Amino acid sequence: MSTGRRIHITRPLKCEDLCSDVEEVFLMSQNKRQEAGFSLLGMLIAVGIVAVLAAIAVPKFHSAVAKANTAKIQADLSTIETAMGVYALEKGVFPTSGDLSALDDYIVDAKNLKPPTGQCLVNGELTTLSDNAAYSIGKAGDGEEMRALCDGKTLSAFGERKSTGSGNQS
């Protein structure tokens, strides 16, 4: 038994009536299709804007990470050199060992003090530290006193390039 509604046609169907009904349904579906989502052009514009923003943000992020790594290395080397100074005041000589073991009494957890991985600024140039980079104590050049080193470089090597001030003075 069918529960559907039955339609009683009281007048004969004409082709014009049927065509106008089909045309009306077609126009309604066209309107819905035009309103039913994002256009391809709109999506391309949005993707283009995101790409431009990413192209600007990614280098700035890498630069910020390199500056943060450089600041940590500078702070660590400064701490090590301060500890070396205190060591020299108490013992009368600078520590001579290559690693930081002589400074265990002056730096908390000196054994685990490691430079960050990734890029940093050395003499103003972006440089990638080696994976086995470490802090040490040594001479940076011939005849120099003992200094704190990171991957063989002193505190003054890390950071932006310093101006030499070679202008003529009158």
Secondary structure, DSSP 8 states (H G I E B T S, - for coil): ---S------S---HHHHHHHHHHHHHHHHHHHHHSS--HHHHHHHHHHHHHHHHHHHHHHHHHHHHHHHHHHHHHHHHHHHHHHHHHHHHSS----SSSGGGTTTSTTGGG----SSEEEETTEEEE--TT--EEEEESSTT--EEEEETTB-GGGBSS----------
